[in-house]
Amino acid sequence: MSVTIPEGARVVFGRPELLLDRTTHYCPGCGHGVVHRLVAEVLGELGLGPRTIAVAPVGCAVFAYEYLGVDFVEAPHGRAPAVATGIRRVRPEAFVLTYQGDGDLAAIGTGEIVHAAARGELLTAVFVNNGIYGMTGGQMAPTTLLGQRSTSTPLGREASLHGYPVPMTEMLAVLPGVAYAARGSVADSVAIGRTKRYLRRACEVQLEGRGFAIVEVISNCPVGWGMTPQASIERLKEVVATAYPPGVIVDRTASAPAAPAPAAGATAAGGAAPGEPDAPAER
Amino acid sequence: MTTAPVPVRPAPTPVGVAVRRHGRRVLMKGNEAIAEAAIQAGCDAYFGYPITPQAELLEWMARRMPEEGRAFVQAESELGAINMALGAAAAGARVLVSSSSPGISLMAEAMSYMAGSEVPVVLVNVMRGGPGLGSIGPSQSDYFQATKGHGHGDYRVPVLAPASIAEAMELTADAFEIAERYRTPVMILADGILGQAMEPVELAFRAPPRLDPDWVLGGAAGRPPRVVRSLHLLPEDLERHNVHLQAKFATITDREVRSAGEHLEDADLAVVAYGTAARVARTAVARARAEGIRAGLLRPITLWPFPSAAIAEVATRVRGALVVELSAGQMVEDVRLAVEGRVPVAFTGRTGGIVPSPAEVVAALRRLDAATGPRTREASR
């Protein structure tokens, strides 16, 4: 799409180059579109488009490769961090990004994300947490809150029956291989702006060779939650953000030495030097 | 193609010095010989998880790959290992993965994805007894799994079955070549004996030439973005993809089928066996011939594509066939399909990690000989 810019005018808002001009399959009001845009903006601003290899998940974001203009490989459900590890180890010059939802990352793919983080793989993980399995029709996810209704918890999630919600990013943050972990939100423009900064930092952390970086983004699922988009945003702010508070969860970049270039072979894990478990820099 | 430059670490004291002297005969363990053959074939990355009886393969790679400045990761599980392989191969690397039976079951998911998204990876299965945790003894009870699928969907995977450690080394190089030529995962199907035994081998390695594929991922610099995927949501798209895959499988069936025959020229009875079972069968054939039973050996080297035509041809010349396996009888089904009822097909096998003795095979040959008609008296010794 080309637009003629009139004399004296300047573009203050446009489609990021890496966000392809396509109609997405996402439901009206879904937060994935916002997160896609933020990823496209950050990769573009850092000039990473031509060297990015991204890993697409299974779930609502399975078609991420249709919307983001970078090289993509599709991973089996939950396995994106392992697939990304393989890429990382043979493509030291590449920027490697994973994009996963909460069913993908926090349920079936728990082993893969934990061990990629534990190895300190130089990866940037985008983790969109909307507390539900959207693609398959709104079943309970590990992140579904207590009391929340889903198609597989029709009376609401009850701890004695369904267990407790999993604070995945906090769990990952205790691992010394994790150089940076933050949680953003798509609730409003302020939260979105902050989320973009987290994403940018998580990309820089990889470029600096400091270790594994993850940004969880709490998001809404109007259809899965059975709400209007507006009501789902209210719930995101009032309820979800209380259970999963946004902020930087761990930042070891002060103590994790920068590596000149992402290492390959057996040295890659070593390049992600563990640091002291610092207190969160910002909450 | 060229893969990304991999930084070379300062090499520590070389291990396996003997292996570096090309053109010499050395004694090598199967697992280690396959590993070194893969390295010499240009394997860029290895991913694995410890499991008996293939652990030495992983250990060899743990020492040697860093020496060569190549990638080695001991994964958190077989799921992790095979998906690392998927990523590395999608990024253009020559990749080896190894495991044993229970681990291969875990890898089945990604095998289906790799077949669907056409990602070349070489996978070694050093089979052990099953089902379940089974035993750590040698077995061929994963034949169905290896040749009929592993994972879901309409797909085939070339399966190479060495019968000696030297052959395992040759087939390792061949496996990379087949994988890359056809964009497909390839399995090397060995067993606990081939993995654990030591045999003298000639250190003659082969590195298949690198192709220059137009699909590998390395960042969309100066070209449109590429996607490696198996998802085709529209039925028409998926069927078109399946038609393409089936055409490829037909080409592989035409061009890559391999088998070897021994003493089949004048044989009255044909023994069909692969891998370690073929080694036992070879001894049994010699002993049977010493007794005046003219037996021969037909040894499939590719289990898929299966040498059906070679078996069918032999079936026109013999009175009966005997299939020997370290299983309860799996390949025998494919032999019967190939023979199409022309002659009786008998089976003898052991399970649980037990290898049938040559005496058991000779006894089965005697029974088949008696059941299929008068023995030809012209002895061929």
Interface residues (C-beta under 8 A of the other chain):
Chain A: G49 P50 R51 T52 I53 V55 A56 V62 Y65 G69 V70 D71 F72 V73 E74 A75 P76 R79 A82 V83 A84 T85 G86 I87 R88 R89 V90 R91 P92 E93 A94 F95 G111 E112 V114 H115 R119 A261 A263 A264 G265 A266 T267 A268
Chain B: T3 A4 P5 V6 P7 R9 D44 A45 F47 A62 M65 P66 G69 R70 A71 F72 V73 A75 E76 S77 L79 G80 A81 N83 M84 A85 L86 G87 A88 A89 A90 A91 G92 A93 V95 E109 A110 Y113 S117 L217 G218 G219 A220 A221 G222 P225 R226 V227 V228 R229 S230 L231
